[in-house]
Structures are given as C-alpha cells and as structure tokens.
Amino acid sequence: MADETKNTMAMKRRTFLAGTAASMAAMTITIPAGDALAAGYPERPITLVVMYGAGGGTDTIMRKLADEMAKAKNWTINVINKPGAVGGIATQYVFGQNADGYTVLGGANYNKYVRVMGHVDMVPWEEWVFFQAANAIASWSVPIDSPFKTFGDVVAAAKANPGRISISTSGTGGLWHELALIVGSFADINLKYVAYKGGKPATLAGLQGEVDIAGGGVHEHVDLIRAGKLRNLQQTGTEDITLDNGTVMPSVGGLVPSIKPFLPIGGTYNFIMRRDTPTDVLEIVQEAFVAAANSDGFQEMVKTKFFQTDIRTGEAADKRAAQLETITVDTFNKFSDQIGAEVKTADELGLPKPADFETWWPPKGYKPRA
C-alpha cells in the first residue's frame, strides 16, 4: 500500500464522534497485510458489535443470524451492544479495530444515518462491505385502553393539538423517527417525537403510557398485539396484516392513499465489514451469512415476526446503501427542525436528489469490492 494511501487511512481512523472518550483518540491502528490473514479463518471468536440496544429489531436479527452462522460453521460469535449516535458509537469502534474479520458491525439501514447527521465522514460504499439479510416495516401502536382507537383518531387529535401528541422512536434521526416523519408528512400532522435508546425501550414507553403512541417495527409490536396489550393503528406494508387470532394491522396505504405508491417503507438489516478486510475473509463471511439468512431457523423467525427476507451483497448492496442515504438526506433536510441536530445537505455529501439516483449511480470513482 502506498504511503499516501496509508496516510489517508490513518487520518480517517482518527475522525471521532464529538464526545467520544479521549482515550480512544490514542488508539493504535494496525492495517492487515493482504490476504494472508485469511488462512485458517476464523481461528478465534468473532465479535459482532450491534449498533443499537439489546432487545430491539436490529439486535434480534443480528443475534439470530450470528447463531445460525455459528451453528452451521462451528464458529464462536460473541454479540455485544454499543448503542448511541444512531450507530455512530459502534461504527467508530469497529472502524478502529483491525480489518481482519474478527470484529463485525451489526447494523440497520446500511448505517445511513451516521454520515447524514455528521457523526462520521466515511462514505459507506467506499469504506464498508455490506451483507443484507432482511427488511422490516414500521408500526404505530397504542395501549389497549388508549382513547385512540384508529389512525384517524390520532390524525384528528394531532390536527387539533399540533405538536402535542407524542410518539416514541428508537433515537432522534433513527429509522423509526424517519418513518414517523414520512407518515406524519403524508397525513399532514405534526407530532412530538420522543427518543429512546432502541426499539425495545421505545415500545415499552408506549405500553407504559410514557408517550401516546409506540413507534417502532411490526416485529417489535406484534407479540404485544397478539397478547391484547397493544392496538395497532397502522403499519407501512403494502397490505393489511391479519394475525392468526383475527386481529388486523391496517396498512397506512388504505388510510392515507397518497403514500401508497411509496410502500413498503421500512428498515434493512446488515452485517457490515471494513472494505480493506482480506478478500478471502469477506468471501468466507459472505458464504456463511447467506447460508444463515436462508436457514430454516432464520426463515421461521422472519415469518413469525413479519420481517421480509431480502438478501443483497456486492454491488447490489453498495447501490442500496447509496440509495437509502439519498432518501434520508432529502427527508432530514425537509424536516431539519425535528432532528434536533445539524444535518448535512445532499451537496455536502455529494449525493443526488432521490429522483435522480438511477442516472447518478454508480458515482465517479466507484469500484465494486472484489
């Protein structure tokens, strides 16, 4: 590797989040020497660092994938959680480790928020390799004794009391916040968004009455809906969902027709590795990941939790990473007053408008990872 390239990589590894412990700034980075590290991989446990809190949708998916990979390959995969800064804390931690395949980022939505919100300056399809397993769709639910019986009740109350009806999110600027903004925009209402550290705390906040509406994913709400503890008001799939007990979770497309052409909208779930990881290691992990995503155990969980299998690797994953980031930067700039922090513009990030994405991709200088 040329000295100039080494210097560039070293500078990127010293770009840290505001507020990150000063001790991390002194971390020594060792860059692996080629593909030699792939011999015998893995020779020790792999650490999967989940960017959100325990019990939420990302954590659930990541742990199940890790379990299926470990069982199929006789590997040991330890899962830890490092929530914060909509994935920024975990991102910086993983980027600060050796690119040898032993520390992997477990994330959602191709980690699209961290650059849009200025937490890191890494270009996803230049710095990372993504493996996508599944999608999720958003849900709004209320306690069974809530005065809101329907989505229409919330719309009426929110229009009468702008900014007063509260909804939980898994973090300011995170997925469920973004999707709540999108749904609220189409419904022409303004809500009060209350951030929690992950999907599970956001769901519990709604269940316990800390907020008027529990925001999150169908997978995070469905068990409580089945149990009669939560009532679903809308979900962002293309069709109504009817549970085995007859309970209907209505598609927002039937409630707000203008949003229908954009459905389904939701999240994606990814293993994420540094792009300078040895090629042989990436290939080994990709093979194990795809096998785990297709396993009976994972598919049963997908069915039970109403996830959607959607496996993407290579350039298809890179393209999806760029597309999702383009949509997010556009949404967050439209609703910058709701984000509570500075948001980068599309021009600053070198991104097109969503409508221009297909003619923009691939960007100048893009190289698929072999």
N, C-alpha and C positions, 0 to 999 in steps of 0.2 A: 504493500500500500504506500503510495507517495506521501512525502512529508506534509504536503499541502492538505491532502485528504485527512491525514491523521489529526492535523491541527483543527480542521473544520469539525471533525467528530468530537474532539476534546472540548471545543467551545460549546457544542450543542449539549454535551453531557453536563455542563456547568450552568445550564439555564434552569433555574429552580423557581418553584412557586413562591410568591410573596408569603412570608410567614413560615416557610419550611424551616425546620431546625437548622441552625447554623452549622452544626456538626456535619450535616450531610454535604455541605459545600466542600468539605475537605476530603470527600470520598475519593479513593484512588480507583481509576477505571483501567481495566486490563482488556485489550481488544484481542479476541481469539485469532490464532494464526491459521487461517484457511480451514479446510475441511478435515484436518487431521483429528479434530476433536470428535468426529462422528464415530470413530472406531469403538465398537462396543457400547454405543449409546443405547439406553441410559445405564450408567454404571452406579448411580446413586439415586436417591429420591428426587423427584421433580417437585418444585414448589409452584403452585398455581395461586396467583395473587388476585383476588376478586376486588374489583374497584368499588363495590357497594356493600352495604351491611349484610350481616347474616340473616337469612330467612326471607329475603326478597326474591323477586323473579330471577335476577341475574345470578344470585348466589345459588338458587335452586337448580338452574340449568347447568351452571358450571360444575357443581358438585356431582350431579348425575353423570355428566359427560366424563368427568375425571374418574368416577367409579367404574364406568363401563370400559374406559380405556385401560385402567389398572387391571381389571378382571381379565380382559381379553389378552393383554400383553404381559401379564405378571409383573407390572410395574408398581412402584410405590409413588403415589402422587399426594402430597400434602397440600391442603387448601387453607389459605389464610385470607382474612378480610382486611383491607386498608381503605375504608371509605373516606370521602372528603373531596371538595372542589370538583364535584361531578366527574370523578375519575382521575383528577389531576394528581392526587397524592400517590395512588397506586401506579400511575403512568410513570411518574418520575422515579419511583422506587425501582420498578422493573428496568427502566432505561439505564439506571445506574449500576445494574448487575452485569456480569459477563454475558456476552452474546453466545452462550454455549448450549442453550436449550434447556437449562435446568431451572430457569425462572421464567414463567409464562404469565402474561396478563390475561385475566378473565374479565371480559367486558361486555358492554352492550352498545349497540348502535355504532360500531366501528370507532368508538371513543371520540365521536364527532364534536362533543361539547368543549373539550379542553382547549382547542385552538380558537374556536369561535369566541370563547369567553376570555381569551388571553392568558390562560393558565400555563400553557406551553406554546412554543413556536414550531413544533415539529409538524411537518407535512405528512399526514397519515400514510399515503401511498408511496412516500419516499423513505420513511423511517421504519415502517412496520409491515409485517406479513399477517394477513387475516384469514381465519378459517371460520366460516359462518355455519351454524347448525340449524337455527330455528327463528321464527318470528313470534311476536306476542301482540295482542290487541288491547287497547285501553278500555277501562271501565270506570263508570261513576256509580257509586252505591251509597246507600244511607242506612242507618239503623232501622230495624223493622218498625219501631214506634215513631219514626220521623214524621213530621207533618207533610213532608214532600212524598207524595205517592207516585208521581210521574216526573219525567223530564220536563214536561210542560209546566208543572208546578214550580220547578226551580227557575225556569225562564221567566215566569210571571213575577216571582219574588225578586229575582235579580234586577229586572227592569224597574220594579217599584223601589228597590233599595240598591242602587248601583254601588258595587264595591263592598257590600255588607255580607253577602252570603259567602261563607268560607269553604274552601276545598283543600284537602291535603295533597301534597306532592312528595315525591321521593328526593327532592332537593331543588333549590332555585336554579333554573336553567337546565334541569334534567329532563328525561324523556316524558314523564307524566305531566310535568309542568308545561312542556312544549305542546303536548297533545291537548291539554286542557285549554291552553291559549287558542289553539286552532279550532277546537269545538266551540268555545265561547265566542270566537270571532264570527263563525258561521251562524251561530244562534243570536248574534248581536247583543251579547250580555257581557258585563264586567263583574268578575268575581274577586274575592280576596284569596290569594294563594298563600298557603302556609306550608313552609318547607320542613321536612323531616329527613332523617338520615337513613334513607332506604325505603323500599316498598312495604316491608312488614310494619315498621312504625307508622307509616302513613295510613295503612289500612286500619291498624289498631286505634289511631286517633279518630277516625271516622266512626268506628264501632263504639268507642267510649264517649262520643259526643264532644270531643275537643274541637271538632270542626263540623260544619253542617253536612259536608259530602266527603266521602272517602274517595280520593283519586288513586288510580293505580292500574293494574292489569287484570284482565279476566282471571288469569291464573292465580292472582293474589286474593281475589274475592270469592271465587266460585265455591269453595268449601263452606265459607260462612253463609253464602246464599243458599246452598243446599240445606244447611242446618237451620235456616229460618232466622238467622241473626242479622243479615243484611238484605236489603232490597235493591236490585239493580235498576238503575234509571236509564242507562244507555251503554252500549259498547260499540267500538269503532270497526267492527267487521262488516262485511257486505250484506249479511243476512242475520235475522233474528236467531238466537241460540235457544233451543228448548232442552232443558235438563231432563234427566231420567225421571224426575218427580213431577214433571209437567210445568215447572217454573220457566217463564220466558224472559230472556235477557234481550231487550229490543235493540236492533241496530239503529244507530243515530241517523242512518240514511233514510229511514222511514219517518223520522221525526223532524229532520232538517234536510229537506230534499236537495238543497244547493250543495251540500257536502258529499252527496252520493258519488259523483264521478271520481272523487279522490280516495275512496275507500278501497281496500282496508288500509288504515294507518296504524302504526304501532312500532314495536321495537324489534331489534335483531340481537342475536347473542353470538359472541365470538371468542375463540382463543386468539390471542394476539402475541406475536413474537417479533423480536428485533429483526430487521431486514438483513443485517450483517451476520446473522446466525449461519453456520455452515450449511450448505445446500443439502447434504446428506441428512443432517439432523432435521431440517424442515420437512424433507420428504418422509422421514420416519414418523414424525409427529402428525403430518397431514394424513398419512395412511391410517394411523390409529384413531385420529379424530373422526374421519369419515366413517370408519367402521363403527365407532361408538354412536355417532349420530343415526346410523341405520340399525342399531341393535334393537332387539325386542324390548329390552328394559327401558331404553330411552324412548322408543316409539310409544310404549304404553303410558309413560309419563306425559308425553306430548298430547296424547288422546285425552287423558284424564283431566289435564289442566287447560285444555283448549289452546295450546301452542300450535304452531304450524311449521312442519319440517320444511326447511329451505336451505339446502347445503350449497355454499359457494366458496370457491378457493381461487387462487391465482389472479389473473387479470379481472375476472368477473367480480371478485371480492374487492379489488382495488377500485374498480369503477363504481361499485355500490358505495364504498366509503366516501368517494368524492361527491357522488350524487346526494347522499344524505347530509353531508356537510353543507352543500349548496342550499338545500331546503332549509336547514337550521339557521344559517346566517341570514337568509331572507326573512324568515319568521321572527327571529330575535330582533332584527332591526325595525321591523314593523311594530313590535311590542317592547321596545327597549325600556320603557318606563316600568314594565312589570318584572324585568330581570333583576333590577337592583344592583347592577354592576355594569362596568363598561363592556360593550360588545364590539367586536371587530366588524368592519364592513367587508362586503364581498371584494371590493377593490383592494383593501389592505391584504386580504388573503389570496388574491389572485384568482378569484372564483367568478363564474358567470352567473347570470340570473337562472333560476331553475328552468325556465322555458328555453334557454339557450344551451342547456347542458349537453345534449346529444351532439351538437355541432362542435362543442368545445373539447369533448373527450376524444382521444387522450390529450392531455396538456403537453405543451412543448417540453421536450426532455424526458418524458416519461419512459421508463424501462421496466417491462414486466420482470418479476423476480423468477429466475430460472429454478 
